[in-house]
């Protein structure tokens, strides 16, 4: 498939924002049960929620560059009963609204418990955060299922697609939370750093599993089935026209195989071992520079990973449009 850079930035940026929010709320839940020390509501949760909203907003803004008629974008939500894209269009602003309310509640320091579950008191931000967490995972599923539901694209049609969206977003968010905590909550740096390493390693396992799976796939279509001819030997000489078309532009990447293979190894290095080494070294040496570098290198790797994700998908129509002349 042809990789649309607007969608690459959309999926990676909102994944980063989702992962950062999950990190913030995880820290708050741990603090609720006295596992972690409580943090300043405004400085940590309020500013952290704002940072998460920034990434979510940038992702939403990037998505408009993929639209032919942006003024009609609202119509994409009308097919929510059958379309995962429509569900994503609804889930994203709903999640953003929940994160905004979560941040405002912390900024206003509404920390007094209003509901008790046994001996545990839940404040307004905790309740809003629980709803936002549900919306966060809903958004992850909707985004992943846009691609996983396409049966004719075998490389995407797998539960690993959704799982990779969740783990890669979570890993990048916790890596960012590690660097963010250095400035706002130093006592949480080790907690977030360890979880960032765990999630990155888990994402490595599932992403490598998807690569192995995709490498073993055998095309279900042939040149014969593509054009509806049952002859045992069919050779394409031309596709009927000399110029390009929407089909030849949008359903094939037109990149040399060497480039595709190189990008695969680039993202495998940048997304996984590099941030693990930087976060581990940053924790050991108390170096904020290494933690910031981990965020930067991992996000650059995620851009390459998402580009490869689109390029690797082989549309069956390419069997027909494989030769211009």
C-alpha positions as a Markdown table, in Angstrom:
| # | Residue | x | y | z |
|---|---|---|---|---|
| 1 | Unk | 0.0 | 0.0 | 0.0 |
| 2 | Unk | 1.0 | 3.6 | -0.5 |
| 3 | Unk | 1.9 | 5.1 | 2.9 |
| 4 | Unk | 0.1 | 8.4 | 3.6 |
| 5 | Unk | 2.2 | 10.5 | 5.8 |
| 6 | Unk | -0.8 | 12.2 | 7.3 |
| 7 | Unk | -2.1 | 8.8 | 8.6 |
| 8 | Unk | 1.4 | 7.9 | 9.8 |
| 9 | Unk | 1.6 | 11.0 | 11.9 |
| 10 | Unk | -2.0 | 10.6 | 13.0 |
| 11 | Unk | -1.5 | 7.1 | 14.4 |
| 12 | Unk | 1.8 | 7.6 | 16.0 |
| 13 | Unk | 0.9 | 11.0 | 17.6 |
| 14 | Unk | -2.4 | 9.9 | 19.1 |
| 15 | Unk | -0.7 | 6.6 | 20.2 |
| 16 | Unk | 1.9 | 8.7 | 22.1 |
| 17 | Unk | -0.8 | 10.8 | 23.7 |
| 18 | Unk | -2.8 | 7.8 | 24.6 |
| 19 | Unk | 0.2 | 6.1 | 26.2 |
| 20 | Unk | 1.1 | 9.2 | 28.2 |
| 21 | Unk | -2.4 | 9.5 | 29.6 |
| 22 | Unk | -2.3 | 5.8 | 30.6 |
| 23 | Unk | 1.0 | 6.4 | 32.3 |
| 24 | Unk | -0.5 | 9.3 | 34.3 |
| 25 | Unk | -3.5 | 7.4 | 35.4 |
| 26 | Unk | -1.5 | 4.3 | 36.2 |
| 27 | Unk | 0.6 | 6.4 | 38.5 |
| 28 | Unk | -2.5 | 7.9 | 40.2 |
| 29 | Unk | -4.0 | 4.4 | 40.7 |
| 30 | Unk | -0.8 | 3.2 | 42.3 |
| 31 | Unk | -0.7 | 6.3 | 44.5 |
| 32 | Unk | -4.3 | 5.6 | 45.5 |
| 33 | Unk | -3.3 | 2.2 | 46.9 |
| 34 | Unk | -0.2 | 3.7 | 48.6 |
| 35 | Unk | 2.2 | 1.9 | 46.3 |
| 36 | Unk | 3.6 | 5.2 | 45.0 |
| 37 | Unk | 3.8 | 8.7 | 46.7 |
| 38 | Unk | 1.0 | 11.1 | 45.7 |
| 39 | Unk | 1.9 | 13.9 | 43.3 |
| 40 | Unk | 1.1 | 17.5 | 42.9 |
| 41 | Unk | -2.2 | 17.7 | 41.1 |
| 42 | Unk | -1.5 | 20.8 | 39.0 |
| 43 | Unk | 2.2 | 20.3 | 38.2 |
| 44 | Unk | 2.1 | 16.6 | 37.3 |
| 45 | Unk | -1.4 | 15.5 | 36.3 |
| 46 | Unk | -2.6 | 18.9 | 35.1 |
| 47 | Unk | 0.5 | 19.6 | 32.9 |
| 48 | Unk | 0.7 | 16.0 | 31.9 |
| 49 | Unk | -2.9 | 15.9 | 30.7 |
| 50 | Unk | -2.2 | 19.1 | 28.7 |
| 51 | Unk | 0.9 | 17.4 | 27.1 |
| 52 | Unk | -1.2 | 14.4 | 26.2 |
| 53 | Unk | -3.9 | 16.7 | 24.6 |
| 54 | Unk | -1.2 | 18.4 | 22.6 |
| 55 | Unk | -0.1 | 15.1 | 21.0 |
| 56 | Unk | -3.7 | 14.1 | 20.4 |
| 57 | Unk | -4.5 | 17.4 | 18.8 |
| 58 | Unk | -1.5 | 17.2 | 16.6 |
| 59 | Unk | -2.6 | 13.8 | 15.4 |
| 60 | Unk | -6.1 | 15.0 | 14.8 |
| 61 | Unk | -4.7 | 18.0 | 12.8 |
| 62 | Unk | -2.5 | 15.7 | 10.7 |
| 63 | Unk | -5.6 | 13.6 | 9.8 |
| 64 | Unk | -7.2 | 16.5 | 7.9 |
| 65 | Unk | -4.4 | 16.4 | 5.3 |
| 66 | Unk | -5.6 | 13.0 | 4.2 |
| 67 | Unk | -9.1 | 14.3 | 3.4 |
| 68 | Unk | -10.2 | 15.3 | -0.1 |
| 69 | Unk | -13.0 | 17.5 | 1.4 |
| 70 | Unk | -12.1 | 18.4 | 5.0 |
| 71 | Unk | -15.3 | 20.4 | 5.4 |
| 72 | Unk | -17.2 | 17.2 | 5.1 |
| 73 | Unk | -15.1 | 15.4 | 7.8 |
| 74 | Unk | -18.1 | 15.3 | 10.2 |
| 75 | Unk | -19.9 | 12.9 | 7.8 |
| 76 | Unk | -17.3 | 10.2 | 8.5 |
| 77 | Unk | -19.0 | 9.6 | 11.9 |
| 78 | Unk | -22.4 | 8.7 | 10.4 |
| 79 | Unk | -21.5 | 5.0 | 9.6 |
| 80 | Unk | -20.6 | 4.1 | 13.2 |
| 81 | Unk | -22.7 | 0.9 | 13.1 |
| 82 | Unk | -20.6 | -0.8 | 10.5 |
| 83 | Unk | -17.3 | 1.3 | 10.1 |
| 84 | Unk | -14.4 | 1.2 | 12.4 |
| 85 | Unk | -13.2 | 4.4 | 10.9 |
| 86 | Unk | -16.5 | 6.1 | 12.0 |
| 87 | Unk | -16.0 | 4.6 | 15.4 |
| 88 | Unk | -12.5 | 6.0 | 15.6 |
| 89 | Unk | -13.8 | 9.5 | 14.5 |
| 90 | Unk | -16.2 | 9.4 | 17.5 |
| 91 | Unk | -13.8 | 7.8 | 20.0 |
| 92 | Unk | -10.9 | 10.3 | 19.4 |
| 93 | Unk | -12.7 | 13.5 | 20.3 |
| 94 | Unk | -14.6 | 11.7 | 23.1 |
| 95 | Unk | -11.2 | 10.6 | 24.6 |
| 96 | Unk | -9.8 | 14.1 | 24.1 |
| 97 | Unk | -12.7 | 15.6 | 26.0 |
| 98 | Unk | -12.2 | 13.1 | 28.8 |
| 99 | Unk | -8.5 | 13.9 | 29.1 |
| 100 | Unk | -9.4 | 17.6 | 29.1 |
| 101 | Unk | -11.8 | 17.1 | 32.0 |
| 102 | Unk | -9.3 | 14.9 | 33.8 |
| 103 | Unk | -6.7 | 17.6 | 33.6 |
| 104 | Unk | -9.1 | 20.4 | 34.6 |
| 105 | Unk | -10.3 | 18.4 | 37.6 |
| 106 | Unk | -6.7 | 18.0 | 38.8 |
| 107 | Unk | -5.9 | 21.7 | 38.0 |
| 108 | Unk | -8.8 | 22.7 | 40.2 |
| 109 | Unk | -7.5 | 20.3 | 42.8 |
| 110 | Unk | -10.8 | 18.4 | 43.2 |
| 111 | Unk | -9.0 | 15.7 | 45.2 |
| 112 | Unk | -11.7 | 15.1 | 47.9 |
| 113 | Unk | -13.2 | 11.6 | 47.7 |
| 114 | Unk | -16.8 | 11.6 | 46.5 |
| 115 | Unk | -17.4 | 7.9 | 46.2 |
| 116 | Unk | -16.1 | 5.1 | 48.4 |
| 117 | Unk | -15.4 | 1.5 | 47.4 |
| 118 | Unk | -14.9 | -0.1 | 50.7 |
| 119 | Unk | -12.1 | 1.8 | 52.3 |
| 120 | Unk | -10.9 | 3.3 | 49.1 |
| 121 | Unk | -12.2 | 6.8 | 48.3 |
| 122 | Unk | -12.4 | 7.9 | 44.7 |
| 123 | Unk | -12.1 | 11.6 | 43.8 |
| 124 | Unk | -13.6 | 13.3 | 40.7 |
| 125 | Unk | -10.4 | 13.0 | 38.7 |
| 126 | Unk | -10.1 | 9.3 | 39.5 |
| 127 | Unk | -13.7 | 8.7 | 38.3 |
| 128 | Unk | -13.1 | 10.8 | 35.1 |
| 129 | Unk | -9.8 | 9.0 | 34.6 |
| 130 | Unk | -11.5 | 5.6 | 34.7 |
| 131 | Unk | -13.9 | 6.7 | 31.9 |
| 132 | Unk | -11.0 | 8.1 | 29.9 |
| 133 | Unk | -9.0 | 4.9 | 30.3 |
| 134 | Unk | -12.0 | 3.0 | 28.8 |
| 135 | Unk | -12.2 | 5.5 | 25.9 |
| 136 | Unk | -8.4 | 5.2 | 25.4 |
| 137 | Unk | -8.5 | 1.5 | 24.9 |
| 138 | Unk | -11.6 | 1.9 | 22.7 |
| 139 | Unk | -9.7 | 4.3 | 20.5 |
| 140 | Unk | -6.8 | 1.8 | 20.3 |
| 141 | Unk | -9.1 | -0.9 | 19.2 |
| 142 | Unk | -10.9 | 1.2 | 16.7 |
| 143 | Unk | -7.7 | 2.5 | 15.1 |
| 144 | Unk | -6.2 | -1.0 | 14.9 |
| 145 | Unk | -9.4 | -2.6 | 13.6 |
| 146 | Unk | -9.6 | -0.1 | 10.7 |
| 147 | Unk | -6.7 | -2.2 | 9.3 |
| 148 | Unk | -7.2 | -5.6 | 11.0 |
| 149 | Unk | -10.8 | -6.0 | 9.6 |
| 150 | Unk | -9.6 | -6.0 | 6.0 |
| 151 | Unk | -9.6 | -9.6 | 5.1 |
| 152 | Unk | -8.1 | -9.1 | 1.6 |
| 153 | Unk | -5.0 | -7.5 | 3.1 |
| 154 | Unk | -3.5 | -10.6 | 4.8 |
| 155 | Unk | -0.6 | -8.7 | 6.4 |
| 156 | Unk | -3.1 | -6.6 | 8.4 |
| 157 | Unk | -5.9 | -9.1 | 9.0 |
| 158 | Unk | -4.6 | -10.4 | 12.4 |
| 159 | Unk | -5.2 | -9.7 | 16.1 |
| 160 | Unk | -1.5 | -8.8 | 16.3 |
| 161 | Unk | -2.4 | -5.6 | 14.4 |
| 162 | Unk | -4.5 | -4.3 | 17.3 |
| 163 | Unk | -2.2 | -5.6 | 19.9 |
| 164 | Unk | 0.8 | -3.8 | 18.3 |
| 165 | Unk | -1.1 | -0.5 | 18.2 |
| 166 | Unk | -1.8 | -0.8 | 21.9 |
| 167 | Unk | 1.7 | -1.9 | 23.0 |
| 168 | Unk | 3.6 | 0.5 | 20.7 |
| 169 | Unk | 1.4 | 3.4 | 21.9 |
| 170 | Unk | 1.8 | 2.3 | 25.5 |
| 171 | Unk | 5.6 | 1.9 | 25.2 |
| 172 | Unk | 6.1 | 5.3 | 23.6 |
| 173 | Unk | 3.8 | 7.0 | 26.2 |
| 174 | Unk | 5.6 | 5.5 | 29.2 |
| 175 | Unk | 8.9 | 6.4 | 27.7 |
| 176 | Unk | 7.7 | 10.0 | 27.4 |
| 177 | Unk | 6.3 | 9.8 | 30.9 |
| 178 | Unk | 9.7 | 8.8 | 32.2 |
| 179 | Unk | 11.3 | 12.0 | 30.8 |
| 180 | Unk | 8.3 | 14.1 | 31.9 |
| 181 | Unk | 8.5 | 12.8 | 35.4 |
| 182 | Unk | 12.1 | 13.8 | 35.7 |
| 183 | Unk | 11.0 | 17.5 | 35.6 |
| 184 | Unk | 7.7 | 17.2 | 37.5 |
| 185 | Unk | 7.8 | 14.0 | 39.8 |
| 186 | Unk | 11.4 | 12.7 | 40.2 |
| 187 | Unk | 10.3 | 10.0 | 42.6 |
| 188 | Unk | 8.3 | 8.4 | 39.7 |
| 189 | Unk | 11.1 | 8.3 | 37.2 |
| 190 | Unk | 12.2 | 4.7 | 38.1 |
| 191 | Unk | 8.6 | 3.5 | 38.1 |
| 192 | Unk | 7.9 | 4.8 | 34.6 |
| 193 | Unk | 11.3 | 3.8 | 33.3 |
| 194 | Unk | 10.9 | 0.2 | 34.3 |
| 195 | Unk | 7.4 | 0.0 | 32.8 |
| 196 | Unk | 8.7 | 1.7 | 29.6 |
| 197 | Unk | 11.3 | -1.0 | 29.2 |
| 198 | Unk | 8.7 | -3.8 | 30.0 |
| 199 | Unk | 6.2 | -2.4 | 27.4 |
| 200 | Unk | 8.9 | -1.9 | 24.8 |
| 201 | Unk | 10.1 | -5.5 | 25.2 |
| 202 | Unk | 6.5 | -6.7 | 25.0 |
| 203 | Unk | 6.0 | -4.7 | 21.9 |
| 204 | Unk | 9.1 | -6.1 | 20.4 |
| 205 | Unk | 7.8 | -9.7 | 20.9 |
| 206 | Unk | 4.4 | -9.0 | 19.2 |
| 207 | Unk | 5.9 | -6.9 | 16.4 |
| 208 | Unk | 8.5 | -9.5 | 15.5 |
| 209 | Unk | 5.7 | -12.1 | 15.7 |
| 210 | Unk | 3.7 | -10.2 | 13.1 |
| 211 | Unk | 6.8 | -9.9 | 10.9 |
| 212 | Unk | 7.4 | -13.6 | 11.0 |
| 213 | Unk | 3.7 | -14.3 | 10.4 |
| 214 | Unk | 3.6 | -11.9 | 7.4 |
| 215 | Unk | 6.8 | -13.4 | 6.0 |
| 216 | Unk | 5.2 | -16.8 | 5.9 |
| 217 | Unk | 2.0 | -15.6 | 4.1 |
| 218 | Unk | 1.1 | -17.1 | 0.8 |
| 219 | Unk | -1.0 | -15.0 | -1.6 |
| 220 | Unk | -4.6 | -16.3 | -1.9 |
| 221 | Unk | -5.0 | -14.6 | -5.3 |
| 222 | Unk | -3.2 | -15.4 | -8.5 |
| 223 | Unk | -3.0 | -13.6 | -11.9 |
| 224 | Unk | -5.7 | -16.0 | -13.1 |
| 225 | Unk | -8.1 | -15.1 | -10.3 |
| 226 | Unk | -7.3 | -11.4 | -10.6 |
| 227 | Unk | -8.6 | -11.2 | -14.1 |
| 228 | Unk | -11.0 | -14.1 | -14.1 |
| 229 | Unk | -9.1 | -16.3 | -16.6 |
| 230 | Unk | -8.5 | -20.0 | -15.8 |
| 231 | Unk | -5.8 | -20.7 | -18.3 |
| 232 | Unk | -2.8 | -22.4 | -16.7 |
| 233 | Unk | -0.3 | -19.9 | -18.1 |
| 234 | Unk | -1.1 | -16.2 | -18.1 |
| 235 | Unk | 1.6 | -13.5 | -18.8 |
| 236 | Unk | 0.8 | -9.8 | -18.5 |
| 237 | Unk | 2.3 | -7.7 | -21.3 |
| 238 | Unk | 0.5 | -4.4 | -20.4 |
| 239 | Unk | -2.3 | -3.0 | -18.2 |
| 240 | Unk | -4.1 | -1.4 | -21.0 |
| 241 | Unk | -2.7 | 2.2 | -20.6 |
| 242 | Unk | 0.6 | 3.8 | -20.4 |
| 243 | Unk | 0.1 | 6.4 | -17.6 |
| 244 | Unk | -0.6 | 6.0 | -14.0 |
| 245 | Unk | -4.0 | 6.0 | -12.2 |
| 246 | Unk | -5.5 | 6.1 | -8.7 |
| 247 | Unk | -5.1 | 2.3 | -8.5 |
| 248 | Unk | -1.4 | 2.4 | -9.4 |
| 249 | Unk | -0.7 | 5.3 | -7.1 |
| 250 | Unk | -2.6 | 4.5 | -3.9 |
| 251 | Unk | -2.3 | 0.7 | -3.7 |
| 252 | Unk | 1.4 | 0.3 | -4.3 |
| 253 | Unk | 4.4 | 2.0 | -2.7 |
| 254 | Unk | 6.7 | 2.1 | -5.7 |
| 255 | Unk | 9.8 | 1.8 | -3.5 |
| 256 | Unk | 12.8 | -0.5 | -4.2 |
| 257 | Unk | 12.9 | -3.7 | -2.1 |
| 258 | Unk | 16.2 | -2.7 | -0.7 |
| 259 | Unk | 14.6 | 0.5 | 0.8 |
| 260 | Unk | 11.8 | -1.5 | 2.3 |
| 261 | Unk | 14.2 | -3.9 | 4.0 |
| 262 | Unk | 16.4 | -1.1 | 5.2 |
| 263 | Unk | 13.4 | 0.7 | 6.8 |
| 264 | Unk | 12.4 | -2.5 | 8.6 |
| 265 | Unk | 15.8 | -2.8 | 10.3 |
| 266 | Unk | 15.8 | 0.9 | 11.1 |
| 267 | Unk | 12.6 | 0.7 | 13.0 |
| 268 | Unk | 13.5 | -2.6 | 14.7 |
| 269 | Unk | 16.6 | -0.8 | 16.1 |
| 270 | Unk | 15.1 | 2.6 | 16.9 |
| 271 | Unk | 11.8 | 1.5 | 18.4 |
| 272 | Unk | 13.1 | -1.3 | 20.7 |
| 273 | Unk | 16.8 | -1.7 | 21.7 |
| 274 | Unk | 17.8 | 2.0 | 21.4 |
| 275 | Unk | 15.2 | 3.4 | 23.9 |
| 276 | Unk | 15.6 | 0.4 | 26.2 |
| 277 | Unk | 19.4 | 1.1 | 26.4 |
| 278 | Unk | 18.8 | 4.9 | 26.8 |
| 279 | Unk | 16.2 | 4.5 | 29.4 |
| 280 | Unk | 18.2 | 1.9 | 31.3 |
| 281 | Unk | 21.3 | 4.1 | 31.1 |
| 282 | Unk | 19.4 | 7.2 | 32.1 |
| 283 | Unk | 18.0 | 5.5 | 35.2 |
| 284 | Unk | 21.4 | 4.2 | 36.1 |
| 285 | Unk | 23.3 | 7.4 | 35.6 |
| 286 | Unk | 20.5 | 9.8 | 36.5 |
| 287 | Unk | 20.8 | 11.5 | 33.1 |
| 288 | Unk | 17.7 | 13.4 | 31.8 |
| 289 | Unk | 19.5 | 13.8 | 28.4 |
| 290 | Unk | 19.4 | 10.1 | 27.8 |
| 291 | Unk | 15.7 | 9.9 | 28.7 |
| 292 | Unk | 14.9 | 12.7 | 26.3 |
| 293 | Unk | 16.9 | 11.0 | 23.6 |
| 294 | Unk | 15.0 | 7.7 | 24.2 |
| 295 | Unk | 11.8 | 9.6 | 23.5 |
| 296 | Unk | 13.2 | 11.2 | 20.3 |
| 297 | Unk | 14.7 | 8.0 | 18.9 |
| 298 | Unk | 11.7 | 5.9 | 19.7 |
| 299 | Unk | 9.3 | 8.3 | 18.0 |
| 300 | Unk | 11.5 | 8.5 | 14.9 |
| 301 | Unk | 11.5 | 4.7 | 14.9 |
| 302 | Unk | 7.7 | 4.6 | 15.2 |
| 303 | Unk | 7.4 | 6.8 | 12.1 |
| 304 | Unk | 9.5 | 4.2 | 10.2 |
| 305 | Unk | 7.5 | 1.4 | 11.7 |
| 306 | Unk | 4.2 | 2.8 | 10.6 |
| 307 | Unk | 5.6 | 3.5 | 7.1 |
| 308 | Unk | 6.7 | -0.1 | 6.9 |
| 309 | Unk | 3.3 | -1.2 | 8.2 |
| 310 | Unk | 1.6 | 0.4 | 5.2 |
| 311 | Unk | 4.2 | -0.6 | 2.7 |
| 312 | Unk | 4.2 | -4.3 | 3.7 |
| 313 | Unk | 0.5 | -4.7 | 2.9 |
| 314 | Unk | 0.2 | -6.1 | -0.6 |
| 315 | Unk | -3.1 | -5.3 | -2.2 |
| 316 | Unk | -4.4 | -8.1 | -4.5 |
| 317 | Unk | -5.2 | -5.6 | -7.2 |
| 318 | Unk | -1.4 | -5.3 | -7.8 |
| 319 | Unk | -1.5 | -8.6 | -9.5 |
| 320 | Unk | -3.4 | -6.9 | -12.3 |
| 321 | Unk | -1.6 | -3.5 | -12.3 |
| 322 | Unk | 1.9 | -5.0 | -12.1 |
| 323 | Unk | 3.2 | -3.8 | -15.4 |
| 324 | Unk | 2.7 | -0.6 | -17.4 |
| 325 | Unk | 4.2 | -1.9 | -20.6 |
